[in-house]
Amino acid sequence: MSSQVAQGIGTLIREQGRITFAQFMQVCLYSPRGGFYAARDQRIDSHFGTSSMSHPVFGVLIARQLEQMWHLLGDPAVFHVIEVASGDGSLAQSILAACRGMAPRFAEALCYVGVDYAPRGRHSAQPRIAWRSGPEAWMFDDAVGVTPAPREVQAEGLHAFRRVVGCILSNELIDNMPVHRFAIQDGRVQEVFVTQVNGELREAVDEPSTPRIRERLARLALKLPEGYRGEINLGLDDWSRQIADTLDKGFVITIDYGDLAAALYSARNHEGTLACHHEHCVTADPLQDLGAQDITSHVDFTSLIQAGEAHGLTEVGYAPQRDFLAKLGFESFLDALEQQGLSAARTTLSRMAMMSLVDPDQYGDLKVLAQAKGIAGDVNLEGFRRS
């Protein structure tokens, strides 16, 4: 547990009497004073994996989709890919390597930008941005442990970019955004707050801190039973606005844990989807190990789609990751393993890593959402190909 995070939360509670779970989650994950992601260099590699870390074929297949998007835009001379929450750069490396090998014309047009969070000293924290452009000029930002790129800039996330033509990409980002928690009590939507009793953190249920919580649930037209608990991400509207402001023409690919609202807020999730990850263990108690555990919540893709539409982003594809990768040619890469001349052991290990990308119990059940802006006519993306 981070004593600095605990002190910060204690101070907020003393000042306000209680805090929303979104405030609590923000401090636990992103405080520059001991927040989980402030110490990412020491924690992330040993904490969890992602699809991009599992096998490079994930990036190869994403590259195929990006190349088709480039063609749909008319093969522009510069095609930006802005990867938000680029982490250790594994997805960027596999995408760029694939483009250089299989699509040299696209590689010449590709300008890849990795954006990620990195603490800035003890009292502030900002996103970090590193440019990588073309097949010969790709270098990682020192936030991920490699020599800084020559054209490194520091800015407030996506606000550094305007009138981008290309694609904004995120993989397992939105499930880490702070959420409000709610509970149905006496037939009404109430909010779950965090408070302190005799020095210990406790939950407190009361009237919502903002009418937006009830408004969101009303818009989704959900019928939730007494005692139901769940999470609401009120940051989706601002997130969609930032993307729309950044993108002049092109696409958005969002890959994350979650579901459409009807499935997300179903009986199977009657206690919500909040999960805490600490030293390879998953728990449901966010009030312990402050700053030392990751906190996630499944994405409401219905609300994300609606927020996008309000800002000019049109849904052009939604599917489980296993289906998305299959339509991009996953099976052909799996079949090609036998022709690579690897030892039996290496072939087996590689096959297991590849299969994790489509296994519903691993990464296969992640959802992939594609949105478009400024593109006329019907868009039939390869990863969501209609028969």
N, C-alpha and C positions, 0 to 999 in steps of 0.2 A: 504494500500500500504506500502511496505517496503522501507523506505528511503535508506537503505543500498543497496538494489537491484537497485533502481533507480540511485544511485550514481555510482554503478559499471557499469551499462549500459552506463551512461553518459560518464564515463572515457573511456570505450572502443570506443565509437563513436568519442570522441575527438582525440583519438590516431589513429584511422583508417579511420575516415571520415564517415564511415557507417559500419554496421555489418550485417552478414547474419542472417536470422531468426533462424537458428540453434544455432548460438552463443547467440542470445537473449533468446531463449527458455531454453538453458542450464543454463544461469544465473538465470532466473526467477524460475526455478524448483529446481535447485541443488546447487546454491551458498550456502556455509555454513554461509554466512552473510545475512540471511533473505530469502533465497530461500524457495519455497513452501514446499519442502520435508525436509528441515532443521528443520522445526517446525511441523513435522508430528504428534508428540504426542498430540499437541493441536488442530490439524486440521483434521486428517484423519478420526477419528471415526465419526465426525459430518459432514464430507464432502460428502462421497458417499459410496455406498455399492458395493459388488461384489457377484458373484454366491456363493462363499464359505461362505459369511456372511449371505446369504439368508436362507439356510437350510442345515443341516449336510448331507442330502442325496446326495448332490453334491460330497462331499468327499468320501462317501461310494461307489458311482459308479466309481469314479476315482480309488479307491482302487481295485475294481474288475478288471479294465483294467491293473493296475500295476501288479496284481497277475498273469494275463495271460502272461504279458511280462516276468515275472520271469520264468514261465514254458517254454516259448519259448527260453529262454537263457539256459535251462537245469537245472533249480533250483539251481543256484549258492549259495554257503554258505553265501556270502555277496552280497546283492542287494542294491545299493545306489539309493536313490531318492534325487536329489538336486533341491529344489524348489527355484527359483530365484524370488526375490521380494515377500518374504513370508509374509510381512505385519504383521497383528496382530496374525498370527499363526492359524487362524480359520481353514484353509484348512488342515494344518498339523495335528491339533487335531482330525478332523473328519476322516482323512485317517488312522491315527495310531489307533484310537479307533475301526474303522471298521476292520482293519487287526487283531487286538487282538481278536475281537469277532467272526469273520467268517473264518479267515485263520491263525491259530496259527503257522503253519510251516513257512508260508511266513513272519509272524511277527518276528519270530526268526532271519530270514535272513535279514530283512529290516534295513537299516541304513539310517535314514532320516536327511537331512541337509537343514536348512533354511538359505538363504542368503538374506540380505536386506541392504538398504542404511541407514546409520546413521551418522550424522555429528560428526566430531572429533575436538571439540574445535572451536575456532573462525576462524582459518586460514586454516583448511583442512577438508576434508570429505572423508570417505572411506566406502566401503561395510562392513557389519557386518555378521559374520558367526557363527552359533551355531550348534553343533552336537547333534543329538538325535539318539540313537542306541538301537534297540531291544525293547521288550515290557515293560521292567522295568526301562529303563534309559532315559526317554524322558523328557527334561526340556527346557524351552524356554530361549532364550537370553534376557538380561535385556533391549535390545532395544525395545522389545515389552511388557515390563512391568512385567516380571516374573523373578524369581531367575535365575541367569546365570548358564548355564550348566557347569559341571566340566571340560569338554574338549573343552571349548570355544577357538576359534582362531580368529585372526583378519588378514585379507589378502586382496589382490586386487581382489575381486570377484572370478570368476571361476579359476583364475590363481593359486589358492591354491590347486587345484585338478588335478590329471593326472591319466590316465589309469583307469577311472571309468567304472565299469560294472553296468548297471542299467538304470535309466531314469532321464533326465533333464526336469523339469516341470516349466512352467510359466503360470500365469493367469493374464491377463490384465497388462502386462509389456511393450510390444513393442510399444503400442500406446502412451506411455509417453517418448519415445526416441526423442531427438531433430531432427527436420526435416528442410530441405530447402523448401522454397516456390517458385513456378514458375508461370509465366503468359505467355500466347501466345499473342505477339504483333507484328503486321505487318508480320504475318506468321512465326515468329521466337520464339524460346523458350528463354525467359528472366527470370531473377531472381528477386524476391521481397526482397529488403533489408530493414533494419530499420535504420533510421537516425533521426536527431533532427533539428527542425526549430523553432527558437525563443523560445527555451527551451521546446518545445513539441515534442514528438515522432511522426514520420511520416513514411509512406512507401515510398520507392524509387525503381523504376524498371529500371534495367540496364543489361548489359552483365553478364552472370553467373560467379560466383566466381571460378568455377571449371568446366572443360569439362565433368565431370562425370554426371552432371545433364542431359545434352543433350544425353549423351551416354546411360543413363538408359532409357530415354523415347524412344530413337531410338531402343533399344533392345526389348522394349515392343511392338514396331510396332503400336503405337497408332496414330489415326487421330484426333487431337484435334482442335476444331474450334477457330477462332479469339476471344480473350477475355477470353478464358478458364483459370481457375486458379486451382492449386492443390499443393500437397506436395510430396516431395521425401525424403525418409529416406536412406541416404547414409551410415548409420551405420550398415545396415543389413549384409554386407559382413564381417565386423570385428566381429559382433556378432556370425555369423555362424562359423567363424574360431575358435573363443574361445570355442564354444560348441564342435566342432569337435576335438580340441586339448584336451579337458577335457575327452571326452567320448572314451573309448577304444572299447566297445561293448555294444550295447543297443539301447535305444530309446530317442526321444525328443518329448514332448507334448507341443504345444503352443496353448493357448486359448486367443483370443483377438477379439476386434472389427475390422472389415475389410472385404476384399473381394479379389477375383482374379482381376487382373489388368483391364480386359475388363469391369467389372462391377464397379470397384472402380473409374476408370477414365471415367465414362459415363456421359451423358448429365445431369442426375439427380444430379451429384456432380460438376456442372460447376463452383461453387465457392469454391471448395475444401471441405475437411471434418474436418477442424480445428474447435475445440470446446473448450470453456473455461468454467470452473465450479467454481462458487464462491457462497458460502453460499446457496447451493441447487438451484441456478439459472444457466442457461446455456446461454452464450452469444457467439458472434463471434468476439469480439474485444480483442485481446491479449495485446494491448498497454495500457490497464488500469489495475488498481489493481495489480501492479507489485509485485510478490512474494506472493500475497494473493489468487491467483486463480490457479487452475490446468489448464494445457494446454494439449490437446490430439489431435491425428490425426489418422485416420483409417489406418490399416496395409495393405500394398500391399503384399498379400500372394503369388502372382506369383513371385515377386522379392525375397521374402524370400525362396521360394522353389528353385529358380535358384541359389541363394547364397549358400544354403545348398548343392546342387548337386556339386557345384564347390569345396566343401570341404569334399566330401565323405558322405554326408547325403542324403539318398534316401527317397523320399516321399512314405509313405505306408498308408496314409489315410488323407482325408480332407472332412469335413462335417460341417453343422451348429450344434451348441451345442444341439439343441432340438433333432436332429436325433442321434447324438452320445450318448446322455443319454438314449434315447429310446431303442437303441440296447443293452445297458448295463443293462436294466431291470427297467427303471424308472416307468413304469406302475404298476409293482408288488408292489412297495413301496407305490404308490398312493392308490392302492386297499387295502393295509394292514392297512391304517390309521383307517379304520372303526373297526378294530379288536384290537386296542390299548387301548380301555377303556377310552379314553379322553372325556372330556365334549364336548358338541356340539360346544361351542365357540372355544375351543382349536383345535378341529378337523378342523373347518373352517379356522382358522388362519394358521394352519400348511399346509392345502391344498393350500391356497393362496400363501404361501411362496414357496412351492414346484412347483406350477404352474409357478411362475415367472422364474424358471430355463429354461422352455421350451416355454414360451410366446415370440413370435417374437418381440413384442414391449418392452420386458424387456431384459432378458439375452438369450433368445432362439435363437437369430440371431447372437450371437457371433460365430466365426468360430474356429474349432478345427483342427489343423494340427499335424499329426504324422509323424516323420521321423525316420529312422533306420540307424545304422552304424554297419558294421562287421557281418551282419546276412545273411547267404546264403539262397537261395530259396525264394519261395513266402511267404509273411507274410500277414496273414488274421486276423487282430486285431478285437476283439469282438466289439469294439465301432464303427467300420466301416465295419461290417460284410457284406460280399457279399452273396447274396442268391444263 
